[in-house]
Amino acid sequence: MKKTPNMQFENSLEFAQKLDREDPMATYRDQFLFPKVNGKDAIYFVGNSLGLQPKIAKDYVDEIMKDWAELGVEGHFYADKPWWDYHERFSEKLSKVVGASPSEVTVMNTLTVNLHLLMTSFYRPEGKRFKIVCEEKAFPSDQYMVASQVRFHGYDPSEAIVELKKRDGEQNFRLEDILSTIREVGEECALVLIGGVNYYTGQVFDMKTITKVGHEVGAMVGWDLAHAAGNIELQLSDWDVDFAAWCSYKYMNSGPGNASGCFINKRFHGKKDIPRFEGWWGHNKDRRFLMEPEFQPEPTANAWQISNAPVLSLAPYLASLQLFDEVGMKKLIAKRNQIVAFLEYVLHDIDRQVDSNFEVITPANQEERGTQLSVFLHGEGKELFRYLMDQGVMLDWREPNVIRLAPAPFYCSYEDVFRFGQILKEGILSKQK
Ligand SMILES: *Cc1c(COP(=O)(O)O)cnc(C)c1O
């Protein structure tokens, strides 16, 4: 991957520390809890898998435990943050993270569950329009979800699922190929459902254009934003996306398995003819406890709520969202661009120094990537991965030979990136001996 190094950077401790001193977000690092390896804070590059715990998360959880202890069932109405509409505290702040109106955003359940529920409304195959366009080698849960939905509607996945393909020898999807596939499927296309950021390569899709072309052929367009929410700029309303869902435990730092977020375009709010699996938490808020026999949907995305809110799972998410609201996506993205560019520079520099053989498969173009760089380790493989982990770099491994590095801008420092580079170099050199 020999490339001309970017001259604005230097691969040195002094230079990394200078960037940290100039970083307007530097103080946030101290608001997160870092796992320790060999007694030292880990270099944590797996925020794309499970974000770190914000220190204030515990206060939010403790508050609910305390309210439960002191108020029992009365906590639903008389807690400081009452439980009966706890989920509504997210709409305003979360809508800014994903570029939506507050009424279009809600939190509930978990990601794959929400995608299933949203498909009940937005995958409605009829006549010859029954196909779903999705990416090849999508995240496995998405593959299982889509295939089971297709079978549930009585179709054969091999006919109903059209996978977007990469060209032979290429690591990323080309927009022109995505659009031509959607146009070819044309009036048979019921739904386009893709991950906004590919989990394996970190490629960011042009959601605006793909959504537009999906609509041109008459399809619904939904996005799995697991790797996008809290990572890249989203404008779901302006792009006129039909629906989207994301988990909150990756870049959004909400804690393991915690609640998912959903976007449902306001075009669908208050519509009577839309099929949906319903429950009491989606019923007209003011009449919810009258226990009336007939369902009256909330006039917002909250109509898709089913059960009463899992407040203990929502609490750390709300805490983390508080931090997102303070910082704002703009500032987060500015640091992300710089720290990822620095990581890329360090990788290229180490590669040059040790004459290694690894390849960054994430697009080099800043518009097409977020926080994650995926590195294909041609020769080195799993042994090097183990070495890095033992030396306190937390990163992840994907078969056949890829490490994913995500220096989350909220809490990673430029010094982390420099130190990672030194450990990587030592690891490669020790193997070459
Ligand atoms: C992380 C991830 C999931 C996880 O799904 P859960 O339902 O939260 O377990 C699903 N899809 C994608 C694309 C992911 O990256």
PDBQT file of the ligand as one rigid body, heavy atoms in Angstrom, charges set to zero:
ROOT
HETATM    1  C1  LIG A 501     -24.243  -4.573  15.296  1.00  0.00    +0.000 C 
HETATM    2  C2  LIG A 501     -25.179  -4.845  14.201  1.00  0.00    +0.000 A 
HETATM    3  C3  LIG A 501     -26.381  -5.533  14.427  1.00  0.00    +0.000 A 
HETATM    4  C4  LIG A 501     -26.703  -6.071  15.800  1.00  0.00    +0.000 C 
HETATM    5  O1  LIG A 501     -28.041  -6.385  15.931  1.00  0.00    +0.000 OA
HETATM    6  P1  LIG A 501     -28.736  -6.523  17.362  1.00  0.00    +0.000 P 
HETATM    7  O2  LIG A 501     -30.125  -6.778  17.025  1.00  0.00    +0.000 OA
HETATM    8  O3  LIG A 501     -28.490  -5.245  18.099  1.00  0.00    +0.000 OA
HETATM    9  O4  LIG A 501     -28.079  -7.653  18.081  1.00  0.00    +0.000 OA
HETATM   10  C5  LIG A 501     -27.250  -5.712  13.356  1.00  0.00    +0.000 A 
HETATM   11  N1  LIG A 501     -26.950  -5.242  12.119  1.00  0.00    +0.000 NA
HETATM   12  C6  LIG A 501     -25.790  -4.577  11.876  1.00  0.00    +0.000 A 
HETATM   13  C7  LIG A 501     -25.504  -4.062  10.501  1.00  0.00    +0.000 C 
HETATM   14  C8  LIG A 501     -24.873  -4.381  12.904  1.00  0.00    +0.000 A 
HETATM   15  O5  LIG A 501     -23.729  -3.749  12.648  1.00  0.00    +0.000 OA
ENDROOT
TORSDOF 0
